[in-house]
């Protein structure tokens, strides 16, 4: 039996002899590569924190001492050391371990955050609570240099430093990267310290400095100037050095930064040498070579990135911004073609949006590419800095709708509900790759207000063309019902929004097979709605909206409101994502759970039409749900 198999709780980690630590670190890395290569997951970040996590659990006593991990995708080692080794066979799958901390899994998981730059604020609040309650437990926050580019982290540092009698240990896990290399002035400061620790030449913080204009103070002054104690830099792959620094930090009784230098992907050559993101979050891969096991396919992200390059060729005013996600959002090709027209602001979505507003005020058309779930962090900036000024900024929202394996924080199910109330903002939802290209072009052509183009995670489906038009909307299928001749109306008007339009078409086929009339429409632009929907609704017994967003406050509610305002009494039924935090599982499993399959839709709609009609005529006025 190996050392790792004997670890069932943090006490077992503390019992290890120092001579055993290199051995268990090697076992952990072997275990992670073996298991994550089958399931996919955040392998690179976890390989980089093996020794750091061992040291944390040897110096601090979780759960009495509260260990907080910013972002949370680097907690696989923490899970192993807190007794969850057997759950890794189904990592990020239904019934298996979450890819992030989870309070349901363990008392050692304090916060479930997987949005960056938040742990220091949690730590400030927990430390204050400890002081007020007379609890002498330690609060330790582990944050990466990438997450430290977020403004919220600096708001927290400002407040933590303002209470010198309130101990918080801030472990800065500095590997020079988030997905990609960390950028900005702070990154340059940390790089000079990293060079000091490793003996490498670091970039100058002021390349134009001369003997008459000396360099800025040592980067540690950034923290010490705030009133924080500073320890380091420490070799983040030396457990003994880490333990010594953490013991010192624990004994100071005041806010302190422990600066640890780590390497993402450490100990596994394919990850260390992977230039794009050091295996930040690959799918299944060959553990010997690191080669992906997934069959090559074209993703929605690929289509977006390819089309934006073409647009950039035609329009020199189009610029692109992202928040530390150049490759994940498909902007790498644009950056290669037009490096001077791409801005990566780090993990700072609020700044990205208002910077885009400034670019638009300067006569450019910015395209802000982020995951849908991360735009939540910048709503005020979208509303007050972009929309209020009617600025032409396009938001490309990747991973909209159900994403699945990354769990509740990453489902892009809030954006349409959040953005629908924004005056003057338009939302496009493409159903396939051809429509993504088409709608992206339409979006960047709009010059009197903000636009959004949202699309899901994964492979892009085959294109399918419309069979007709209803105003500006695409009619995807139309079938007259067998029972409706002579009545002048059809049974179901089915509106399929974006990526679920294909599901709506299949549901329409199943409904038609029951002898009912059904028209399936893709609105293309989910906001504003085409007024042609009003007359179309009058000609149907039931209107149904299918969308991959939360059911509250998005397209279904907007359709119901549109019809009410026009005094149309045709009932409306909305099918979407329930307003719940959905646990991790495959996308297809989640869609089946929430009733967003063609069979579920057809069964429900057929039942509604038959139940709520008498002699072929509707016998109800409202079904808004």
ABEGO torsion letter per residue (X at the ends): XBAAAABABAAAAAABBAAAAAAAAAAAAAAAAAAAAAAEEBAAAAAAAAAAAAAAAAABBOAABBBBBBGGAAAAAAAAAAGAAAAAAABGBBGBBBABBBAAABAABABABABBGAAAAAAAAAAAAAAAAGBABBBBBBBBAAAAABAAAAAAAAAAAABAABBBBBBBBBAGBBABBBBEAAAAAAAAAAAAAAGBBBBBABAABBAABBBBBBAAAAAAAAGBBBBOBBBAABAAAAAAAAAAAAAAGBBBBBBBBBBBGBGBAAAAABAAAGGABBBBBBAAAGBBABBBBBBAAAAAAAAAAAAAAABAABBBBBBGBAAAAGAAAAAAABAAABBBAEBBAAAAAAAAAAAAAAGBBBBBBBBAAAAAAAAAAAAAAAAAAGBBBBBBBBGBEBAGAAEAAABBAAAAAAAAABBGBBBBBBABAAAAAAAAAAAAABAAEBBBBBBBBEBBBBBBBBABBBEABBBABBBBBAAABGAGBBABBBBBBEAAAAAAAAAAAAAAAAGBBBBBBBAGBAOBBBAAAAAAAAABABBBBBBBBBABGBAAAAAAAAAAAAGBABBBBBBBBBBBBBBBBBAAAAAAAAGBBAAAAAAAAAAAAAAABBGGBBABABABX
